[in-house]
Amino acid sequence: MEAVKMARQQSGLCAEGNLHSVYLMFHAQEGVEQELRPCLASVARFIEELTDQYTEPAFNGFLAVGANYWDTLYPGARPLGLKPFPSMSKEHREAPAFEYDLFVHLRCDRYDINHLVANQVVNMLSGLMTLVDEERGFRFLENRDLTGFVDGTENPQGSHRAEVAIVDKEDRQFAGGSYIHTQKFVHDLSRWNRLPVKQQEDIIGRTKEDNIEYASADKPLTSHVKRVNLKDSDGNSMEILRQSMPFGGVATQGLFFISLCRNSDNFEAMLKSMVHGDGEGHYDHLMDFTQAVTGSAFFAPSLDFLDSFADD
């Protein structure tokens, strides 16, 4: 019996962290889909080739198509769980939707290579897509958020990263792909930094200096850790793979949050737990000090899916 060929995922999806990142958001021009499909296959192959070329600085990346644009670009089939960003609002807490047609994520331990590749990608998409937003991310104090706390502590490790992030046989046509959600969070650091360290730690649910998680009995119901560590109806952890990094300058700065998952449900459940809470008034108190200003949903298809349109 012939073995089933595994779909090739974009290598940047499950890559380990880097020092620098570039986030490029595009909107498609009208009626360009026939030309755009093979162009995106070329861009994905280009990124993969550079991953092999720039191994020392660990270059990697991926591209993902917006949930609201997917049917226009690929009308023949749609990932089973792909849906628009789940915008939410409760009291002063906002998680707005701001959809884009394409997201290109580039990361490297050299800023100059990211800059070079970003320019090349924009040139490859010229005449088909318009760059509408760009941010540069950076590693801060050994993987800390600008709040001073270590970020991504709960991330899956090793081969478990792909188990969490990559679609498998549950949707065979889109195996090797990943559901992507992004949010740009702007922090109110002046207010945050006026808090005593112990109060900051209670809001996060971890110690600040040595990153030790509170014991379960000591964890406030309003702590960030409590609100995002969720289980499904069968008692299984609802995990995501985070590829987030700090971004910005002195005037505006925060976290460019990126969630990758083999489904779209885990992220939505976490966001609801943060914004709406548990129904008894226990929302994520970190939301008192940061504001999401964007929210977008994408799907990053496999290289095989993209290549199937290379000769359009």
C-alpha positions in Angstrom: 0.0 0.0 0.0 1.4 3.4 -1.0 2.3 5.6 2.0 0.4 8.9 2.4 2.6 11.9 1.7 2.9 14.3 4.6 2.0 17.9 3.7 5.0 20.3 4.0 4.3 23.0 6.5 5.9 26.5 6.1 9.0 26.1 8.2 8.6 29.5 10.0 5.4 28.3 11.7 7.0 26.2 14.4 10.5 27.9 14.4 12.1 28.8 17.7 12.4 32.5 18.7 14.6 35.1 17.1 16.1 38.5 18.0 14.2 40.5 15.4 10.9 40.3 13.4 9.0 42.1 10.7 5.2 42.0 10.3 3.8 43.0 7.0 0.0 43.4 6.4 -1.4 43.7 2.9 -4.6 44.3 1.1 -5.2 42.9 -2.4 -6.0 45.0 -5.4 -9.2 44.3 -7.3 -9.3 41.3 -9.6 -5.8 40.1 -9.2 -6.5 36.6 -7.9 -5.4 34.7 -11.0 -1.9 36.3 -10.9 -1.7 36.4 -7.1 -2.1 32.7 -6.5 1.2 31.7 -8.3 2.8 34.8 -6.8 2.1 33.7 -3.3 3.6 30.3 -4.1 6.7 32.0 -5.3 6.9 34.2 -2.2 6.6 31.1 0.0 9.3 29.2 -1.9 11.5 32.3 -1.7 11.2 32.4 2.1 11.9 28.7 2.3 15.1 29.1 0.1 16.3 31.9 2.3 15.8 29.8 5.4 18.4 27.4 4.0 20.6 30.3 2.8 20.7 32.2 6.1 21.0 29.3 8.6 23.5 31.0 10.9 21.2 33.9 11.8 18.2 31.5 11.8 16.1 33.3 9.3 12.5 32.0 8.9 9.1 33.2 8.0 5.6 32.3 6.7 2.7 33.9 4.9 -1.0 33.6 5.8 -4.2 34.5 4.0 -6.9 36.6 5.7 -10.1 34.9 6.7 -12.2 37.5 4.9 -10.2 37.2 1.7 -9.8 33.4 1.5 -12.9 32.6 -0.5 -12.0 35.3 -3.1 -8.5 34.0 -3.5 -9.2 30.2 -3.2 -13.0 29.8 -3.9 -12.7 26.0 -4.4 -12.1 25.0 -0.8 -11.9 26.6 2.7 -10.2 25.3 5.9 -12.9 23.9 8.2 -12.3 26.3 11.1 -11.5 29.5 9.3 -13.7 32.4 10.4 -13.3 36.1 10.9 -11.6 37.5 14.0 -13.9 37.2 17.0 -14.1 40.8 18.0 -15.2 41.3 21.6 -16.1 44.2 24.0 -16.9 44.4 27.7 -16.9 47.5 29.8 -13.5 49.2 29.1 -12.0 46.0 27.5 -11.9 45.9 23.7 -10.7 43.3 21.2 -11.5 44.9 17.9 -11.4 43.2 14.5 -9.2 44.7 11.8 -8.9 42.3 8.9 -6.1 42.1 6.3 -5.9 40.0 3.1 -2.3 38.8 3.7 0.1 38.6 6.6 3.8 38.0 6.0 5.9 37.2 9.1 9.7 37.4 8.9 12.2 36.7 11.7 15.9 36.5 12.0 18.8 37.2 14.4 20.0 39.9 12.0 18.0 43.1 11.6 19.5 43.8 8.2 18.5 40.5 6.6 14.9 41.0 7.8 14.9 44.4 6.2 16.4 43.1 3.0 13.9 40.3 2.7 10.9 42.5 3.6 11.8 44.8 0.7 12.1 41.9 -1.7 8.7 40.5 -0.6 7.0 43.8 -1.1 8.6 44.1 -4.6 7.4 40.6 -5.5 3.8 41.6 -4.5 4.0 44.9 -6.3 1.0 45.6 -8.5 -1.0 42.9 -6.8 -1.1 43.8 -3.2 -0.7 47.1 -1.2 1.3 47.2 2.0 -1.0 48.8 4.6 0.7 48.1 7.9 4.2 47.3 9.0 5.8 46.7 12.5 9.2 45.6 13.7 9.5 43.3 16.7 12.5 42.7 18.9 13.6 40.5 21.7 13.5 42.3 25.1 15.6 41.3 28.1 15.7 37.5 27.5 12.2 36.9 26.1 10.4 39.3 28.4 7.4 41.5 27.5 7.8 45.2 28.0 5.9 44.7 31.3 9.1 43.0 32.5 7.6 39.5 32.8 8.8 36.5 30.7 6.5 35.9 27.8 5.5 32.6 26.3 6.5 30.5 29.3 3.6 28.0 28.6 4.6 27.5 24.9 4.8 23.9 23.8 8.3 22.6 23.2 10.0 20.3 20.7 7.8 18.2 18.5 4.8 19.2 20.7 4.9 22.6 18.9 3.7 21.1 15.7 1.1 18.9 17.5 -0.4 22.1 18.9 0.0 24.4 15.9 -0.3 22.3 12.7 -3.5 20.9 11.2 -3.3 17.2 10.7 -5.8 14.5 9.5 -8.8 16.3 11.0 -8.8 18.4 7.8 -6.7 16.5 5.3 -7.0 19.0 2.5 -5.4 21.7 4.7 -3.0 19.4 6.7 0.3 21.2 7.2 -1.4 24.5 7.7 -2.1 26.6 10.8 -4.8 29.0 12.1 -3.2 32.4 12.8 -4.6 35.2 15.0 -2.7 38.5 15.5 -3.3 41.4 17.9 -1.3 44.5 18.4 -1.5 45.4 22.1 -0.4 48.9 23.1 0.7 49.0 26.8 0.2 51.8 29.3 3.6 51.4 30.8 3.6 54.6 32.8 0.6 53.3 34.8 2.0 49.7 34.9 5.4 50.7 36.2 3.8 52.7 39.1 2.4 49.5 40.5 4.3 47.7 43.3 6.0 44.6 42.0 3.8 42.3 44.1 0.7 43.8 42.6 2.1 43.3 39.1 2.9 39.6 40.0 -0.7 39.1 41.3 -2.0 40.4 37.9 0.2 38.1 35.9 0.2 35.1 38.3 4.0 34.7 38.2 6.9 36.2 40.0 8.6 38.9 38.0 12.3 38.3 38.5 12.6 34.5 38.5 9.4 33.6 36.6 7.9 31.2 39.0 4.2 30.4 38.6 2.0 30.9 41.6 0.6 27.8 43.2 -2.9 27.0 42.1 -4.4 28.0 45.4 -2.6 31.3 45.4 -3.5 32.3 41.8 -6.1 35.1 41.7 -9.0 34.4 39.5 -8.3 37.7 37.7 -4.6 36.8 36.9 -3.5 36.5 33.3 -2.2 33.0 33.8 -5.6 31.9 35.3 -7.6 33.4 32.5 -5.6 31.8 29.6 -4.8 28.4 31.0 -8.0 26.7 29.9 -9.3 23.1 29.5 -11.9 21.8 27.1 -15.0 19.7 28.1 -12.8 16.6 28.1 -10.3 18.1 30.5 -7.6 18.6 27.9 -5.5 21.7 27.9 -6.5 24.2 25.2 -3.0 25.1 24.0 -1.7 27.6 21.4 1.8 28.3 20.1 2.7 31.9 20.7 5.1 33.7 18.3 4.7 37.1 19.9 7.4 39.9 20.4 7.5 43.4 21.8 7.2 46.2 19.2 7.3 49.9 18.9 9.2 53.0 20.0 9.1 55.3 23.0 5.7 57.0 22.1 3.8 53.8 21.3 4.9 50.3 22.4 3.5 47.0 23.4 3.2 43.4 22.3 2.6 42.1 18.8 0.7 39.0 19.7 0.6 36.0 17.4 -1.3 32.7 18.1 -0.8 29.6 16.0 -3.1 26.6 16.5 -4.5 23.6 14.6 -7.9 25.0 15.3 -9.5 28.4 15.8 -11.4 27.6 18.9 -8.6 27.7 21.5 -7.6 31.3 20.8 -11.2 32.4 20.8 -11.8 30.7 24.2 -8.8 32.4 25.7 -9.8 35.8 24.4 -13.3 35.4 25.7 -11.9 34.4 29.1 -9.7 37.5 29.2 -12.3 40.0 28.0 -15.6 38.6 29.4 -14.1 36.5 32.2 -15.8 33.6 33.9 -19.3 35.1 34.2 -18.7 36.0 37.8 -16.8 39.2 37.2 -13.3 37.7 37.1 -11.7 39.1 33.9 -8.0 39.4 33.1 -6.8 42.4 35.0 -3.8 42.7 32.7 -6.4 44.2 30.3 -6.6 47.3 32.6 -3.1 48.2 31.4 -3.0 47.2 27.7 -5.3 47.8 24.8 -5.7 45.7 21.6 -5.8 48.1 18.7 -6.0 45.4 15.9 -7.3 41.9 15.6 -6.9 39.7 12.5 -7.6 36.1 11.5 -5.6 34.2 8.9 -4.8 30.7 7.7 -1.2 29.8 6.8 -1.6 26.9 4.2 1.0 24.2 3.5 3.7 24.7 0.9 2.0 21.9 -1.1 -1.3 23.8 -1.1 0.4 27.0 -2.3 2.4 25.1 -4.9 -0.7 23.6 -6.4 -1.5 27.0 -7.8 2.0 27.8 -9.0 1.1 27.4 -12.7 -2.2 29.3 -12.7 
